[in-house]
């Protein structure tokens, strides 16, 4: 229904545009300030040109030119222009000027020079109108595709995150661990944020950071004394916004790498710095070189966030991922949203 209404609005707009253009061309070609009136013959001659221009614009352009049938288009246009010239010379001039202009034929070229300006202007404006409409439709299509892809990528995060943590919760529940209530509480806080606060295209930076803090506390409950975790924040958080669930993927990746490959000696450092509307994030974690971290680095999380960054922060972010000396490091810089 909405698409039909938009099409109708575009059609109405185009009709009015063509009417105004025809009126302007008519005044420009036949109006003389020394003789501020139009004769019938001028109107009839001009109508001959306009009918040809409309035929080219609304029949030949879409049927042949836009379908890349250039030879057919050229043939039809040539035939049509010849027909317009012949009608002018052998019908209209003999009708309106039987004793003067109608008595001789100056040739196709002089007549064509009289005919072409109006037709070229009309067809040129129609071609430009169609090109602008196609560009608008292309931009709207690209926006729809980008939004659809973004929603798909975003929808992958919650199940991915929930799957990992429910597995951990299940393990603790089997052991009747006293940490189970704490894990449920932290997980509940995180899910509340993901389900309700992350529906918008942007969230306050302090909420996203609070989500990180909740997540890190949740992970600390599971790591216990097997390692050392630091999380530092510098700079002013208020007044800035960020796309939701961007940062947590990198933090989760730190814990996934370390806990999957190490039973002790885990070291995870996460640092955020906010300066002049730009966020710098560095995450580093140790891992065992004997573990298959190559598969970890290619998981859904990092691929997902790279795609989201490309869509949400085109030319507004820098991401570097390094993996050497048993340390996996991520450096991210991005422009915060006001």
N, C-alpha and C positions, 0 to 999 in steps of 0.2 A: 504494500500500500504506500509506504513511504517512498520507495523507489519510483512508483508511478507518479506520485505527486512531484517529485524532483524532476522527472522527465517532462511532465506537463509545464512546470515552471520554466525549464530550459527552453522548451518549444515556444512558449509565449514570449519569453525574452528575445529569442531569435527572430520571431515574427516582427516584433516592434523594432528591433534593430534594423531589419531589412526595409521596413516601411520608412524609417527615418533616413536610412542611407539612400533609398530611391528618391525621396523628396529632396535631399541635399544635392544629389547628382542632377536631378531635373533642373533645379534652380541654377546650379553651376553651369550647366551646358546650354540652357535656352534663355536664361534671364539676361537682359541687357538693360543697364541703368538708363540708357537713352530711350529705351522702348520697354517700359516695365509691364509688359503683358506677353502672354504666350499664345501663339497661334495654334490652330488645330493641327496643322501639318507637323509642327514641332513635337506636339504630344504624340502623334501617331508614329513618327520616326523614332522617338525615344522609346515608345512601347515595343517596337520591333527589337531594339537592342536589349531591353530588359527581359523580354521573353526568352531570348537566346541565352542571356546570362543565367536566368533561373533554371533553364533546361540543363545547362552545364553544371551549375552548382548543386542541384538537387537530384539529378539523374545520372549524369556522366561521371561526376566525381565519385559518388559512393559505389556505382556499379562497376566502374573500370579503374579509375586512378587509385583509389584506396585499396583496391584488390590487386594492384601492381600489373594491371593489364594495360600497359602504357601504349602499346601499338594500337589497340582498339580505341583507346581514349583519343589518341592523336587523330586517327581517321575520322571519328565522329565529330570532333571539334572542327577539323578542317572542312568537312561537309557542311556542318552547321553554319560556319562563318561564310562560306560561299553562298549558302542559301539566303542568309541575311542580306548579303551584298546584292544578290540578284533581286530579292524582294524590294529592296530600296531603289535600285536602278530601274527595274523594268515594271514595277507595279506602283510603288508609292510616288516616285517622281513623275511618272506619266499621269498619275491621277491628280496630283496637286500642281505640277508644273508642266503641262502638256506642250506649251509653246516655247519653253526655255530649257531648263535642265533635263526635261524628259526627252528632248530631241537628240541627245547624244550620250554616248557611254564613255566616261573618262578612263575606264579600265578598272580591274579588280583592286590594284594596289592603292590608288587614291581613295576609293570607296572604303577599303579595309582600314585605312588610316582614320577615317571618320567613325567607323564602327567600333574599332578595338578599344579606345579609352574607357568608355562606359562599361563594356563587357569585362575588361581586365580588372577594373576597380571592383565591380560587383563580385566576380569570381574570386579575386584576391582576398577580399574581406570575408567571404564565405570560407575559404580555405583557412584563413587565420582563425576564424571563429571555431571551426572544427578542430584545429590543432590545439587551441587553448582548452577546449572542452575535453579532448582526449588526454591532455596533460593533467587536467584537474581530476579526471577519472582515474588516471594512473597513480597520481599521488594518493587519492582516497583508497585505492586498492592496496597500495604499498602500506598505508597506515593500518588498514584492516588486517593485512597479513602479519605485520609486525606485532599488532596488539594480540592477535590470535596466538602467534608463536610465543609471545611473552607470557600469556596466560597459561599456555601449555607448560612452558618451562617452570613457571612459578608453581604450578600444581604438582610438579614432580618433587618439589622440596619437602613438603610436609610428609607425604608417605615415606620418602627416603629417610628423613630424620626420625619419624615415629617408629619405623621398622627397626632401626638400630637400637633405639633406646628401650623399646619393648622387650627386645631380646635380653638386654642387660637386666631389666626389671624382673623378667622371668627367672633369670639365673639367681638373683638375690632372693626372690620369693621362695624358690626351691630350698634355699639354705636357711630359710626363716631368719634372714639377716635383720638386725634392728635398724639398718639403714633404709629398709624398704619404704617406710612412711615418708622419710625425707626425700627419697627419689621420686615418689609419687607426687609430692607437693611441688618440687621443682619442675617436674615434667608437666604438671597441670598449669603452672604459671606460663611456661613456654608455649604450650598448646593454646592457651587463652590468647596470647599475643599473636600467634600465627593465624588463628581462626577469625579473630575479630579486628585487631589493629592493622593487620597486613592486607586488608581488602582495598585500601587506598593505594594510589600510585606512588605516594610518598608518605613517609612517617617522620615524626620528630627524631632527630639524631639521638637525643637522650633515651628515647624508648628503645631504639635499636641497640644502643649500648647496654641498657638494662637487660635486654634479651641475652646479650653476650654474657653478662655477669651471671644471670640465672643458669645459663648453659654450662659455664665454667664451674660453678658451684656443684652442679649435677655431676659433672665429670670428676671433680675432686673427690666426691663421695665414693666413687668407684676405684680411683687410683690409690687412695689412702697414702701409705708411706712408701710407695714404690717410685716416687719421683718428686720433682720440684716444679711447681707451676707459678708463673708470674704474669700478672695482667696490669699494665699501667696505662693511665689516660692523662693527657695533658692538653690544655687549651679549653676554650669555652664551647660548651655543647649547645646551649640554648640559642634559638634563632636559626638553627640550621635543620635542613631536612635531607633525607636520603631514601633511595628506593629500598623497600623492606627486604629482609632476608638475603642481603648481599654479603655482609661480613661474616655471618654465622657459618657459611659454607667453608671458609678458610679456617675458622677456629675448629670446626668439627673435623676437618681434614688433619689438623695437627694431632688431635687425640686419636684419630683412627690410625694414623701412621705409627704413632708411638706405642699405643696399647696392643696393636696387632703384631708388633715385632719385638717388643721388650717386656720382660717381666719385672724389671727393676732398672734403676738409673734413668728413668724418664725425665727429660728436661723440655719444658714447653715455655716459650716466652712470647707474649702477645703485647704489642705496644700500639697505642693509638695517639696520634698527634693532630690537633685541629688548629690550623693557622690560616688566617685570611681567606676563609671560605673554602679551604682545601683540606681534605682528610688524607693523612698518611697512615698506613697500617703495615706493620711488619709482624709476621708470624714465623716462628722457627721452632722446630721440634727435632729431637734426636730419633734415630731409628737404627735397627740392626741391619747391617749390610747383607746379612744372610737371608733377610725376609724379602718377599717379592713386592717391593714398593713400586715397581713399574706398573703393576696392575692397579695398585691403589691410586696412583697419580692419574690414571685414565678412567677413574670411576665416574659415575653420573654426576657427582657433586661438582667437581672442577669443570667438567664440560658444560654443565648447566650454567654455572656462574659466569663462565667466559662468554657464553651466548647472551646472557642477560646484560652483562656489561657492554657488549657490542651494541645491543639494542637501546639500552637506557642512557649510556654515556659515550656516544660516538665522538671520537676526537676529544674526549674530556676525561680520559683515564689512562693510566699506565700500569700494566701488570707484568711483573717479572717473577718467575718461579725457578728456583735453583735447587739442585739436588747433588750435594757433594760432601765428602768427609763425614758421612753418616749424619748429616744435618739437612733437613728439608726446609727451605726458606721461601716465604712468599712476601713480596713487596708490592703494595697496592697504593696508588695515589689516584684520587678522583676529586672532581669539583662537586662541592655540596650544593644542594638546591636551596634557594632562599625561600 
